[in-house]
Amino acid sequence: MVLSSTIDDVDLQRLARQLQQLVSNNSCRKLYDPDPIDYRVIPHDEHDRQTAADAMNCAADILKRVNELIEHSFDLRR
């Protein structure tokens, strides 16, 4: 979430919040400063099939949006 906020893209920030809410552990969720995930440690949370599918779709949307931003950035440089 922190990285998405530095890009200043509302859609990317929304998607990052959505993914954070899907995969974060409910017991450690902050009110809203979601950056509790330590990416050096693989989380051992268990999610049901639907939550996992929703997280995968959200991650795919994030990747698509990042690719769009990169393509747009390269188009501006030409």
mmCIF file of the N, C-alpha and C atoms, coordinates in Angstrom:
data_MODEL
# 
_entry.id   MODEL 
# 
loop_
_atom_site.group_PDB 
_atom_site.id 
_atom_site.type_symbol 
_atom_site.label_atom_id 
_atom_site.label_alt_id 
_atom_site.label_comp_id 
_atom_site.label_asym_id 
_atom_site.label_entity_id 
_atom_site.label_seq_id 
_atom_site.pdbx_PDB_ins_code 
_atom_site.Cartn_x 
_atom_site.Cartn_y 
_atom_site.Cartn_z 
_atom_site.occupancy 
_atom_site.B_iso_or_equiv 
_atom_site.pdbx_formal_charge 
_atom_site.auth_seq_id 
_atom_site.auth_comp_id 
_atom_site.auth_asym_id 
_atom_site.auth_atom_id 
_atom_site.pdbx_PDB_model_num 
ATOM 1   N N  . MET A 1 1  ? 0.820   -1.189  0.000   1.00 0.00 ? 1  MET A N  1 
ATOM 2   C CA . MET A 1 1  ? 0.000   0.000   0.000   1.00 0.00 ? 1  MET A CA 1 
ATOM 3   C C  . MET A 1 1  ? 0.862   1.249   0.000   1.00 0.00 ? 1  MET A C  1 
ATOM 4   N N  . VAL A 1 2  ? 1.950   1.245   0.719   1.00 0.00 ? 2  VAL A N  1 
ATOM 5   C CA . VAL A 1 2  ? 2.806   2.423   0.786   1.00 0.00 ? 2  VAL A CA 1 
ATOM 6   C C  . VAL A 1 2  ? 3.345   2.765   -0.605  1.00 0.00 ? 2  VAL A C  1 
ATOM 7   N N  . LEU A 1 3  ? 3.797   1.759   -1.338  1.00 0.00 ? 3  LEU A N  1 
ATOM 8   C CA . LEU A 1 3  ? 4.310   2.015   -2.685  1.00 0.00 ? 3  LEU A CA 1 
ATOM 9   C C  . LEU A 1 3  ? 3.230   2.563   -3.593  1.00 0.00 ? 3  LEU A C  1 
ATOM 10  N N  . SER A 1 4  ? 2.021   2.030   -3.496  1.00 0.00 ? 4  SER A N  1 
ATOM 11  C CA . SER A 1 4  ? 0.951   2.521   -4.365  1.00 0.00 ? 4  SER A CA 1 
ATOM 12  C C  . SER A 1 4  ? 0.617   3.974   -4.071  1.00 0.00 ? 4  SER A C  1 
ATOM 13  N N  . SER A 1 5  ? 0.762   4.411   -2.831  1.00 0.00 ? 5  SER A N  1 
ATOM 14  C CA . SER A 1 5  ? 0.447   5.801   -2.502  1.00 0.00 ? 5  SER A CA 1 
ATOM 15  C C  . SER A 1 5  ? 1.492   6.760   -3.048  1.00 0.00 ? 5  SER A C  1 
ATOM 16  N N  . THR A 1 6  ? 2.708   6.292   -3.301  1.00 0.00 ? 6  THR A N  1 
ATOM 17  C CA . THR A 1 6  ? 3.729   7.172   -3.865  1.00 0.00 ? 6  THR A CA 1 
ATOM 18  C C  . THR A 1 6  ? 3.507   7.398   -5.351  1.00 0.00 ? 6  THR A C  1 
ATOM 19  N N  . ILE A 1 7  ? 2.753   6.536   -6.001  1.00 0.00 ? 7  ILE A N  1 
ATOM 20  C CA . ILE A 1 7  ? 2.484   6.679   -7.426  1.00 0.00 ? 7  ILE A CA 1 
ATOM 21  C C  . ILE A 1 7  ? 1.366   7.683   -7.666  1.00 0.00 ? 7  ILE A C  1 
ATOM 22  N N  . ASP A 1 8  ? 0.538   7.933   -6.670  1.00 0.00 ? 8  ASP A N  1 
ATOM 23  C CA . ASP A 1 8  ? -0.541  8.899   -6.756  1.00 0.00 ? 8  ASP A CA 1 
ATOM 24  C C  . ASP A 1 8  ? -1.555  8.512   -7.823  1.00 0.00 ? 8  ASP A C  1 
ATOM 25  N N  . ASP A 1 9  ? -1.955  7.242   -7.810  1.00 0.00 ? 9  ASP A N  1 
ATOM 26  C CA . ASP A 1 9  ? -2.978  6.743   -8.710  1.00 0.00 ? 9  ASP A CA 1 
ATOM 27  C C  . ASP A 1 9  ? -4.115  6.183   -7.861  1.00 0.00 ? 9  ASP A C  1 
ATOM 28  N N  . VAL A 1 10 ? -5.283  6.793   -7.961  1.00 0.00 ? 10 VAL A N  1 
ATOM 29  C CA . VAL A 1 10 ? -6.411  6.439   -7.110  1.00 0.00 ? 10 VAL A CA 1 
ATOM 30  C C  . VAL A 1 10 ? -6.821  4.986   -7.316  1.00 0.00 ? 10 VAL A C  1 
ATOM 31  N N  . ASP A 1 11 ? -6.850  4.529   -8.564  1.00 0.00 ? 11 ASP A N  1 
ATOM 32  C CA . ASP A 1 11 ? -7.251  3.148   -8.839  1.00 0.00 ? 11 ASP A CA 1 
ATOM 33  C C  . ASP A 1 11 ? -6.274  2.151   -8.224  1.00 0.00 ? 11 ASP A C  1 
ATOM 34  N N  . LEU A 1 12 ? -4.999  2.430   -8.354  1.00 0.00 ? 12 LEU A N  1 
ATOM 35  C CA . LEU A 1 12 ? -3.993  1.535   -7.794  1.00 0.00 ? 12 LEU A CA 1 
ATOM 36  C C  . LEU A 1 12 ? -4.066  1.513   -6.270  1.00 0.00 ? 12 LEU A C  1 
ATOM 37  N N  . GLN A 1 13 ? -4.285  2.646   -5.665  1.00 0.00 ? 13 GLN A N  1 
ATOM 38  C CA . GLN A 1 13 ? -4.421  2.705   -4.209  1.00 0.00 ? 13 GLN A CA 1 
ATOM 39  C C  . GLN A 1 13 ? -5.651  1.928   -3.743  1.00 0.00 ? 13 GLN A C  1 
ATOM 40  N N  . ARG A 1 14 ? -6.746  2.052   -4.468  1.00 0.00 ? 14 ARG A N  1 
ATOM 41  C CA . ARG A 1 14 ? -7.980  1.323   -4.129  1.00 0.00 ? 14 ARG A CA 1 
ATOM 42  C C  . ARG A 1 14 ? -7.750  -0.185  -4.224  1.00 0.00 ? 14 ARG A C  1 
ATOM 43  N N  . LEU A 1 15 ? -7.099  -0.610  -5.303  1.00 0.00 ? 15 LEU A N  1 
ATOM 44  C CA . LEU A 1 15 ? -6.827  -2.032  -5.477  1.00 0.00 ? 15 LEU A CA 1 
ATOM 45  C C  . LEU A 1 15 ? -5.882  -2.561  -4.399  1.00 0.00 ? 15 LEU A C  1 
ATOM 46  N N  . ALA A 1 16 ? -4.877  -1.774  -4.038  1.00 0.00 ? 16 ALA A N  1 
ATOM 47  C CA . ALA A 1 16 ? -3.944  -2.189  -2.989  1.00 0.00 ? 16 ALA A CA 1 
ATOM 48  C C  . ALA A 1 16 ? -4.659  -2.339  -1.651  1.00 0.00 ? 16 ALA A C  1 
ATOM 49  N N  . ARG A 1 17 ? -5.556  -1.411  -1.335  1.00 0.00 ? 17 ARG A N  1 
ATOM 50  C CA . ARG A 1 17 ? -6.350  -1.512  -0.099  1.00 0.00 ? 17 ARG A CA 1 
ATOM 51  C C  . ARG A 1 17 ? -7.229  -2.758  -0.131  1.00 0.00 ? 17 ARG A C  1 
ATOM 52  N N  . GLN A 1 18 ? -7.835  -3.005  -1.295  1.00 0.00 ? 18 GLN A N  1 
ATOM 53  C CA . GLN A 1 18 ? -8.715  -4.161  -1.442  1.00 0.00 ? 18 GLN A CA 1 
ATOM 54  C C  . GLN A 1 18 ? -7.937  -5.462  -1.228  1.00 0.00 ? 18 GLN A C  1 
ATOM 55  N N  . LEU A 1 19 ? -6.768  -5.572  -1.840  1.00 0.00 ? 19 LEU A N  1 
ATOM 56  C CA . LEU A 1 19 ? -5.951  -6.774  -1.676  1.00 0.00 ? 19 LEU A CA 1 
ATOM 57  C C  . LEU A 1 19 ? -5.494  -6.924  -0.224  1.00 0.00 ? 19 LEU A C  1 
ATOM 58  N N  . GLN A 1 20 ? -5.096  -5.820  0.371   1.00 0.00 ? 20 GLN A N  1 
ATOM 59  C CA . GLN A 1 20 ? -4.666  -5.846  1.781   1.00 0.00 ? 20 GLN A CA 1 
ATOM 60  C C  . GLN A 1 20 ? -5.786  -6.361  2.671   1.00 0.00 ? 20 GLN A C  1 
ATOM 61  N N  . GLN A 1 21 ? -7.004  -5.906  2.422   1.00 0.00 ? 21 GLN A N  1 
ATOM 62  C CA . GLN A 1 21 ? -8.140  -6.339  3.235   1.00 0.00 ? 21 GLN A CA 1 
ATOM 63  C C  . GLN A 1 21 ? -8.448  -7.813  3.020   1.00 0.00 ? 21 GLN A C  1 
ATOM 64  N N  . LEU A 1 22 ? -8.253  -8.300  1.797   1.00 0.00 ? 22 LEU A N  1 
ATOM 65  C CA . LEU A 1 22 ? -8.535  -9.701  1.507   1.00 0.00 ? 22 LEU A CA 1 
ATOM 66  C C  . LEU A 1 22 ? -7.556  -10.646 2.189   1.00 0.00 ? 22 LEU A C  1 
ATOM 67  N N  . VAL A 1 23 ? -6.278  -10.307 2.203   1.00 0.00 ? 23 VAL A N  1 
ATOM 68  C CA . VAL A 1 23 ? -5.277  -11.270 2.654   1.00 0.00 ? 23 VAL A CA 1 
ATOM 69  C C  . VAL A 1 23 ? -4.701  -10.997 4.035   1.00 0.00 ? 23 VAL A C  1 
ATOM 70  N N  . SER A 1 24 ? -4.981  -9.840  4.600   1.00 0.00 ? 24 SER A N  1 
ATOM 71  C CA . SER A 1 24 ? -4.405  -9.566  5.917   1.00 0.00 ? 24 SER A CA 1 
ATOM 72  C C  . SER A 1 24 ? -5.148  -10.354 6.986   1.00 0.00 ? 24 SER A C  1 
ATOM 73  N N  . ASN A 1 25 ? -4.440  -10.661 8.035   1.00 0.00 ? 25 ASN A N  1 
ATOM 74  C CA . ASN A 1 25 ? -5.001  -11.384 9.164   1.00 0.00 ? 25 ASN A CA 1 
ATOM 75  C C  . ASN A 1 25 ? -5.939  -10.442 9.910   1.00 0.00 ? 25 ASN A C  1 
ATOM 76  N N  . ASN A 1 26 ? -7.178  -10.838 10.101  1.00 0.00 ? 26 ASN A N  1 
ATOM 77  C CA . ASN A 1 26 ? -8.166  -9.980  10.755  1.00 0.00 ? 26 ASN A CA 1 
ATOM 78  C C  . ASN A 1 26 ? -7.735  -9.525  12.137  1.00 0.00 ? 26 ASN A C  1 
ATOM 79  N N  . SER A 1 27 ? -6.977  -10.340 12.848  1.00 0.00 ? 27 SER A N  1 
ATOM 80  C CA . SER A 1 27 ? -6.596  -9.980  14.208  1.00 0.00 ? 27 SER A CA 1 
ATOM 81  C C  . SER A 1 27 ? -5.518  -8.903  14.250  1.00 0.00 ? 27 SER A C  1 
ATOM 82  N N  . CYS A 1 28 ? -4.786  -8.715  13.135  1.00 0.00 ? 28 CYS A N  1 
ATOM 83  C CA . CYS A 1 28 ? -3.726  -7.701  13.160  1.00 0.00 ? 28 CYS A CA 1 
ATOM 84  C C  . CYS A 1 28 ? -4.028  -6.539  12.227  1.00 0.00 ? 28 CYS A C  1 
ATOM 85  N N  . ARG A 1 29 ? -5.240  -6.491  11.697  1.00 0.00 ? 29 ARG A N  1 
ATOM 86  C CA . ARG A 1 29 ? -5.613  -5.437  10.766  1.00 0.00 ? 29 ARG A CA 1 
ATOM 87  C C  . ARG A 1 29 ? -5.664  -4.093  11.488  1.00 0.00 ? 29 ARG A C  1 
ATOM 88  N N  . LYS A 1 30 ? -5.062  -3.090  10.901  1.00 0.00 ? 30 LYS A N  1 
ATOM 89  C CA . LYS A 1 30 ? -5.083  -1.753  11.495  1.00 0.00 ? 30 LYS A CA 1 
ATOM 90  C C  . LYS A 1 30 ? -6.319  -1.018  10.994  1.00 0.00 ? 30 LYS A C  1 
ATOM 91  N N  . LEU A 1 31 ? -6.703  0.031   11.693  1.00 0.00 ? 31 LEU A N  1 
ATOM 92  C CA . LEU A 1 31 ? -7.883  0.782   11.287  1.00 0.00 ? 31 LEU A CA 1 
ATOM 93  C C  . LEU A 1 31 ? -7.724  1.303   9.874   1.00 0.00 ? 31 LEU A C  1 
ATOM 94  N N  . TYR A 1 32 ? -6.698  2.024   9.591   1.00 0.00 ? 32 TYR A N  1 
ATOM 95  C CA . TYR A 1 32 ? -6.270  2.225   8.220   1.00 0.00 ? 32 TYR A CA 1 
ATOM 96  C C  . TYR A 1 32 ? -4.921  2.892   8.158   1.00 0.00 ? 32 TYR A C  1 
ATOM 97  N N  . ASP A 1 33 ? -3.977  2.096   8.152   1.00 0.00 ? 33 ASP A N  1 
ATOM 98  C CA . ASP A 1 33 ? -2.608  2.389   7.778   1.00 0.00 ? 33 ASP A CA 1 
ATOM 99  C C  . ASP A 1 33 ? -2.073  1.021   7.411   1.00 0.00 ? 33 ASP A C  1 
ATOM 100 N N  . PRO A 1 34 ? -2.663  0.430   6.369   1.00 0.00 ? 34 PRO A N  1 
ATOM 101 C CA . PRO A 1 34 ? -2.372  -0.978  6.115   1.00 0.00 ? 34 PRO A CA 1 
ATOM 102 C C  . PRO A 1 34 ? -1.000  -1.205  5.509   1.00 0.00 ? 34 PRO A C  1 
ATOM 103 N N  . ASP A 1 35 ? -0.065  -1.466  6.336   1.00 0.00 ? 35 ASP A N  1 
ATOM 104 C CA . ASP A 1 35 ? 1.240   -1.883  5.860   1.00 0.00 ? 35 ASP A CA 1 
ATOM 105 C C  . ASP A 1 35 ? 1.829   -2.870  6.849   1.00 0.00 ? 35 ASP A C  1 
ATOM 106 N N  . PRO A 1 36 ? 0.989   -3.752  7.425   1.00 0.00 ? 36 PRO A N  1 
ATOM 107 C CA . PRO A 1 36 ? 1.504   -4.663  8.435   1.00 0.00 ? 36 PRO A CA 1 
ATOM 108 C C  . PRO A 1 36 ? 2.212   -5.888  7.859   1.00 0.00 ? 36 PRO A C  1 
ATOM 109 N N  . ILE A 1 37 ? 2.165   -6.084  6.544   1.00 0.00 ? 37 ILE A N  1 
ATOM 110 C CA . ILE A 1 37 ? 2.751   -7.282  5.954   1.00 0.00 ? 37 ILE A CA 1 
ATOM 111 C C  . ILE A 1 37 ? 4.264   -7.116  5.829   1.00 0.00 ? 37 ILE A C  1 
ATOM 112 N N  . ASP A 1 38 ? 4.974   -8.075  6.363   1.00 0.00 ? 38 ASP A N  1 
ATOM 113 C CA . ASP A 1 38 ? 6.427   -8.130  6.210   1.00 0.00 ? 38 ASP A CA 1 
ATOM 114 C C  . ASP A 1 38 ? 6.704   -9.045  5.025   1.00 0.00 ? 38 ASP A C  1 
ATOM 115 N N  . TYR A 1 39 ? 7.158   -8.473  3.919   1.00 0.00 ? 39 TYR A N  1 
ATOM 116 C CA . TYR A 1 39 ? 7.301   -9.232  2.685   1.00 0.00 ? 39 TYR A CA 1 
ATOM 117 C C  . TYR A 1 39 ? 8.476   -10.197 2.708   1.00 0.00 ? 39 TYR A C  1 
ATOM 118 N N  . ARG A 1 40 ? 9.291   -10.147 3.747   1.00 0.00 ? 40 ARG A N  1 
ATOM 119 C CA . ARG A 1 40 ? 10.379  -11.113 3.869   1.00 0.00 ? 40 ARG A CA 1 
ATOM 120 C C  . ARG A 1 40 ? 9.910   -12.414 4.492   1.00 0.00 ? 40 ARG A C  1 
ATOM 121 N N  . VAL A 1 41 ? 8.712   -12.401 5.062   1.00 0.00 ? 41 VAL A N  1 
ATOM 122 C CA . VAL A 1 41 ? 8.162   -13.571 5.729   1.00 0.00 ? 41 VAL A CA 1 
ATOM 123 C C  . VAL A 1 41 ? 6.910   -14.016 4.971   1.00 0.00 ? 41 VAL A C  1 
ATOM 124 N N  . ILE A 1 42 ? 6.854   -15.289 4.647   1.00 0.00 ? 42 ILE A N  1 
ATOM 125 C CA . ILE A 1 42 ? 5.677   -15.817 3.959   1.00 0.00 ? 42 ILE A CA 1 
ATOM 126 C C  . ILE A 1 42 ? 4.568   -15.994 4.993   1.00 0.00 ? 42 ILE A C  1 
ATOM 127 N N  . PRO A 1 43 ? 3.416   -15.350 4.780   1.00 0.00 ? 43 PRO A N  1 
ATOM 128 C CA . PRO A 1 43 ? 2.331   -15.498 5.749   1.00 0.00 ? 43 PRO A CA 1 
ATOM 129 C C  . PRO A 1 43 ? 1.759   -16.911 5.702   1.00 0.00 ? 43 PRO A C  1 
ATOM 130 N N  . HIS A 1 44 ? 1.311   -17.385 6.834   1.00 0.00 ? 44 HIS A N  1 
ATOM 131 C CA . HIS A 1 44 ? 0.738   -18.723 6.923   1.00 0.00 ? 44 HIS A CA 1 
ATOM 132 C C  . HIS A 1 44 ? -0.760  -18.655 7.193   1.00 0.00 ? 44 HIS A C  1 
ATOM 133 N N  . ASP A 1 45 ? -1.376  -17.559 6.791   1.00 0.00 ? 45 ASP A N  1 
ATOM 134 C CA . ASP A 1 45 ? -2.814  -17.432 6.963   1.00 0.00 ? 45 ASP A CA 1 
ATOM 135 C C  . ASP A 1 45 ? -3.519  -18.400 6.017   1.00 0.00 ? 45 ASP A C  1 
ATOM 136 N N  . GLU A 1 46 ? -4.657  -18.880 6.436   1.00 0.00 ? 46 GLU A N  1 
ATOM 137 C CA . GLU A 1 46 ? -5.456  -19.748 5.586   1.00 0.00 ? 46 GLU A CA 1 
ATOM 138 C C  . GLU A 1 46 ? -6.682  -18.982 5.133   1.00 0.00 ? 46 GLU A C  1 
ATOM 139 N N  . HIS A 1 47 ? -6.996  -19.130 3.856   1.00 0.00 ? 47 HIS A N  1 
ATOM 140 C CA . HIS A 1 47 ? -8.154  -18.448 3.284   1.00 0.00 ? 47 HIS A CA 1 
ATOM 141 C C  . HIS A 1 47 ? -9.004  -19.471 2.550   1.00 0.00 ? 47 HIS A C  1 
ATOM 142 N N  . ASP A 1 48 ? -10.285 -19.206 2.468   1.00 0.00 ? 48 ASP A N  1 
ATOM 143 C CA . ASP A 1 48 ? -11.129 -20.117 1.716   1.00 0.00 ? 48 ASP A CA 1 
ATOM 144 C C  . ASP A 1 48 ? -10.919 -19.907 0.215   1.00 0.00 ? 48 ASP A C  1 
ATOM 145 N N  . ARG A 1 49 ? -11.474 -20.802 -0.564  1.00 0.00 ? 49 ARG A N  1 
ATOM 146 C CA . ARG A 1 49 ? -11.275 -20.785 -2.013  1.00 0.00 ? 49 ARG A CA 1 
ATOM 147 C C  . ARG A 1 49 ? -11.728 -19.460 -2.641  1.00 0.00 ? 49 ARG A C  1 
ATOM 148 N N  . GLN A 1 50 ? -12.868 -18.943 -2.194  1.00 0.00 ? 50 GLN A N  1 
ATOM 149 C CA . GLN A 1 50 ? -13.391 -17.699 -2.766  1.00 0.00 ? 50 GLN A CA 1 
ATOM 150 C C  . GLN A 1 50 ? -12.489 -16.516 -2.443  1.00 0.00 ? 50 GLN A C  1 
ATOM 151 N N  . THR A 1 51 ? -12.000 -16.432 -1.214  1.00 0.00 ? 51 THR A N  1 
ATOM 152 C CA . THR A 1 51 ? -11.096 -15.345 -0.833  1.00 0.00 ? 51 THR A CA 1 
ATOM 153 C C  . THR A 1 51 ? -9.806  -15.420 -1.636  1.00 0.00 ? 51 THR A C  1 
ATOM 154 N N  . ALA A 1 52 ? -9.296  -16.631 -1.819  1.00 0.00 ? 52 ALA A N  1 
ATOM 155 C CA . ALA A 1 52 ? -8.078  -16.805 -2.608  1.00 0.00 ? 52 ALA A CA 1 
ATOM 156 C C  . ALA A 1 52 ? -8.308  -16.391 -4.060  1.00 0.00 ? 52 ALA A C  1 
ATOM 157 N N  . ALA A 1 53 ? -9.447  -16.757 -4.622  1.00 0.00 ? 53 ALA A N  1 
ATOM 158 C CA . ALA A 1 53 ? -9.766  -16.376 -6.000  1.00 0.00 ? 53 ALA A CA 1 
ATOM 159 C C  . ALA A 1 53 ? -9.920  -14.861 -6.119  1.00 0.00 ? 53 ALA A C  1 
ATOM 160 N N  . ASP A 1 54 ? -10.589 -14.254 -5.139  1.00 0.00 ? 54 ASP A N  1 
ATOM 161 C CA . ASP A 1 54 ? -10.746 -12.790 -5.143  1.00 0.00 ? 54 ASP A CA 1 
ATOM 162 C C  . ASP A 1 54 ? -9.388  -12.095 -5.046  1.00 0.00 ? 54 ASP A C  1 
ATOM 163 N N  . ALA A 1 55 ? -8.499  -12.626 -4.208  1.00 0.00 ? 55 ALA A N  1 
ATOM 164 C CA . ALA A 1 55 ? -7.162  -12.044 -4.061  1.00 0.00 ? 55 ALA A CA 1 
ATOM 165 C C  . ALA A 1 55 ? -6.371  -12.176 -5.362  1.00 0.00 ? 55 ALA A C  1 
ATOM 166 N N  . MET A 1 56 ? -6.477  -13.313 -6.017  1.00 0.00 ? 56 MET A N  1 
ATOM 167 C CA . MET A 1 56 ? -5.782  -13.511 -7.301  1.00 0.00 ? 56 MET A CA 1 
ATOM 168 C C  . MET A 1 56 ? -6.309  -12.540 -8.354  1.00 0.00 ? 56 MET A C  1 
ATOM 169 N N  . ASN A 1 57 ? -7.609  -12.353 -8.412  1.00 0.00 ? 57 ASN A N  1 
ATOM 170 C CA . ASN A 1 57 ? -8.198  -11.410 -9.370  1.00 0.00 ? 57 ASN A CA 1 
ATOM 171 C C  . ASN A 1 57 ? -7.761  -9.982  -9.077  1.00 0.00 ? 57 ASN A C  1 
ATOM 172 N N  . CYS A 1 58 ? -7.733  -9.630  -7.812  1.00 0.00 ? 58 CYS A N  1 
ATOM 173 C CA . CYS A 1 58 ? -7.303  -8.292  -7.422  1.00 0.00 ? 58 CYS A CA 1 
ATOM 174 C C  . CYS A 1 58 ? -5.831  -8.078  -7.770  1.00 0.00 ? 58 CYS A C  1 
ATOM 175 N N  . ALA A 1 59 ? -4.995  -9.086  -7.505  1.00 0.00 ? 59 ALA A N  1 
ATOM 176 C CA . ALA A 1 59 ? -3.575  -8.986  -7.847  1.00 0.00 ? 59 ALA A CA 1 
ATOM 177 C C  . ALA A 1 59 ? -3.396  -8.854  -9.358  1.00 0.00 ? 59 ALA A C  1 
ATOM 178 N N  . ALA A 1 60 ? -4.204  -9.572  -10.132 1.00 0.00 ? 60 ALA A N  1 
ATOM 179 C CA . ALA A 1 60 ? -4.141  -9.458  -11.592 1.00 0.00 ? 60 ALA A CA 1 
ATOM 180 C C  . ALA A 1 60 ? -4.546  -8.052  -12.036 1.00 0.00 ? 60 ALA A C  1 
ATOM 181 N N  . ASP A 1 61 ? -5.561  -7.475  -11.379 1.00 0.00 ? 61 ASP A N  1 
ATOM 182 C CA . ASP A 1 61 ? -5.973  -6.098  -11.696 1.00 0.00 ? 61 ASP A CA 1 
ATOM 183 C C  . ASP A 1 61 ? -4.867  -5.105  -11.358 1.00 0.00 ? 61 ASP A C  1 
ATOM 184 N N  . ILE A 1 62 ? -4.166  -5.330  -10.252 1.00 0.00 ? 62 ILE A N  1 
ATOM 185 C CA . ILE A 1 62 ? -3.046  -4.461  -9.877  1.00 0.00 ? 62 ILE A CA 1 
ATOM 186 C C  . ILE A 1 62 ? -1.954  -4.535  -10.931 1.00 0.00 ? 62 ILE A C  1 
ATOM 187 N N  . LEU A 1 63 ? -1.621  -5.744  -11.354 1.00 0.00 ? 63 LEU A N  1 
ATOM 188 C CA . LEU A 1 63 ? -0.595  -5.924  -12.379 1.00 0.00 ? 63 LEU A CA 1 
ATOM 189 C C  . LEU A 1 63 ? -1.002  -5.239  -13.683 1.00 0.00 ? 63 LEU A C  1 
ATOM 190 N N  . LYS A 1 64 ? -2.251  -5.387  -14.063 1.00 0.00 ? 64 LYS A N  1 
ATOM 191 C CA . LYS A 1 64 ? -2.752  -4.740  -15.281 1.00 0.00 ? 64 LYS A CA 1 
ATOM 192 C C  . LYS A 1 64 ? -2.634  -3.222  -15.165 1.00 0.00 ? 64 LYS A C  1 
ATOM 193 N N  . ARG A 1 65 ? -3.021  -2.681  -14.012 1.00 0.00 ? 65 ARG A N  1 
ATOM 194 C CA . ARG A 1 65 ? -2.962  -1.217  -13.816 1.00 0.00 ? 65 ARG A CA 1 
ATOM 195 C C  . ARG A 1 65 ? -1.522  -0.724  -13.828 1.00 0.00 ? 65 ARG A C  1 
ATOM 196 N N  . VAL A 1 66 ? -0.612  -1.450  -13.206 1.00 0.00 ? 66 VAL A N  1 
ATOM 197 C CA . VAL A 1 66 ? 0.803   -1.058  -13.214 1.00 0.00 ? 66 VAL A CA 1 
ATOM 198 C C  . VAL A 1 66 ? 1.340   -1.085  -14.639 1.00 0.00 ? 66 VAL A C  1 
ATOM 199 N N  . ASN A 1 67 ? 0.989   -2.112  -15.404 1.00 0.00 ? 67 ASN A N  1 
ATOM 200 C CA . ASN A 1 67 ? 1.421   -2.174  -16.801 1.00 0.00 ? 67 ASN A CA 1 
ATOM 201 C C  . ASN A 1 67 ? 0.888   -0.985  -17.602 1.00 0.00 ? 67 ASN A C  1 
ATOM 202 N N  . GLU A 1 68 ? -0.361  -0.605  -17.356 1.00 0.00 ? 68 GLU A N  1 
ATOM 203 C CA . GLU A 1 68 ? -0.942  0.560   -18.031 1.00 0.00 ? 68 GLU A CA 1 
ATOM 204 C C  . GLU A 1 68 ? -0.171  1.822   -17.673 1.00 0.00 ? 68 GLU A C  1 
ATOM 205 N N  . LEU A 1 69 ? 0.163   1.974   -16.395 1.00 0.00 ? 69 LEU A N  1 
ATOM 206 C CA . LEU A 1 69 ? 0.909   3.158   -15.973 1.00 0.00 ? 69 LEU A CA 1 
ATOM 207 C C  . LEU A 1 69 ? 2.297   3.194   -16.605 1.00 0.00 ? 69 LEU A C  1 
ATOM 208 N N  . ILE A 1 70 ? 2.941   2.040   -16.704 1.00 0.00 ? 70 ILE A N  1 
ATOM 209 C CA . ILE A 1 70 ? 4.268   1.977   -17.327 1.00 0.00 ? 70 ILE A CA 1 
ATOM 210 C C  . ILE A 1 70 ? 4.178   2.314   -18.805 1.00 0.00 ? 70 ILE A C  1 
ATOM 211 N N  . GLU A 1 71 ? 3.200   1.728   -19.499 1.00 0.00 ? 71 GLU A N  1 
ATOM 212 C CA . GLU A 1 71 ? 3.023   2.010   -20.927 1.00 0.00 ? 71 GLU A CA 1 
ATOM 213 C C  . GLU A 1 71 ? 2.739   3.494   -21.152 1.00 0.00 ? 71 GLU A C  1 
ATOM 214 N N  . HIS A 1 72 ? 1.895   4.060   -20.314 1.00 0.00 ? 72 HIS A N  1 
ATOM 215 C CA . HIS A 1 72 ? 1.572   5.484   -20.426 1.00 0.00 ? 72 HIS A CA 1 
ATOM 216 C C  . HIS A 1 72 ? 2.821   6.340   -20.190 1.00 0.00 ? 72 HIS A C  1 
ATOM 217 N N  . SER A 1 73 ? 3.627   5.941   -19.232 1.00 0.00 ? 73 SER A N  1 
ATOM 218 C CA . SER A 1 73 ? 4.857   6.670   -18.937 1.00 0.00 ? 73 SER A CA 1 
ATOM 219 C C  . SER A 1 73 ? 5.806   6.644   -20.138 1.00 0.00 ? 73 SER A C  1 
ATOM 220 N N  . PHE A 1 74 ? 5.934   5.493   -20.775 1.00 0.00 ? 74 PHE A N  1 
ATOM 221 C CA . PHE A 1 74 ? 6.796   5.397   -21.960 1.00 0.00 ? 74 PHE A CA 1 
ATOM 222 C C  . PHE A 1 74 ? 6.229   6.185   -23.124 1.00 0.00 ? 74 PHE A C  1 
ATOM 223 N N  . ASP A 1 75 ? 4.906   6.214   -23.264 1.00 0.00 ? 75 ASP A N  1 
ATOM 224 C CA . ASP A 1 75 ? 4.290   6.993   -24.341 1.00 0.00 ? 75 ASP A CA 1 
ATOM 225 C C  . ASP A 1 75 ? 4.552   8.488   -24.167 1.00 0.00 ? 75 ASP A C  1 
ATOM 226 N N  . LEU A 1 76 ? 4.583   8.956   -22.929 1.00 0.00 ? 76 LEU A N  1 
ATOM 227 C CA . LEU A 1 76 ? 4.838   10.369  -22.656 1.00 0.00 ? 76 LEU A CA 1 
ATOM 228 C C  . LEU A 1 76 ? 6.265   10.754  -22.990 1.00 0.00 ? 76 LEU A C  1 
ATOM 229 N N  . ARG A 1 77 ? 7.178   9.802   -22.913 1.00 0.00 ? 77 ARG A N  1 
ATOM 230 C CA . ARG A 1 77 ? 8.591   10.092  -23.180 1.00 0.00 ? 77 ARG A CA 1 
ATOM 231 C C  . ARG A 1 77 ? 8.904   10.166  -24.656 1.00 0.00 ? 77 ARG A C  1 
ATOM 232 N N  . ARG A 1 78 ? 8.031   9.653   -25.484 1.00 0.00 ? 78 ARG A N  1 
ATOM 233 C CA . ARG A 1 78 ? 8.286   9.638   -26.937 1.00 0.00 ? 78 ARG A CA 1 
ATOM 234 C C  . ARG A 1 78 ? 7.940   10.932  -27.582 1.00 0.00 ? 78 ARG A C  1 
# 
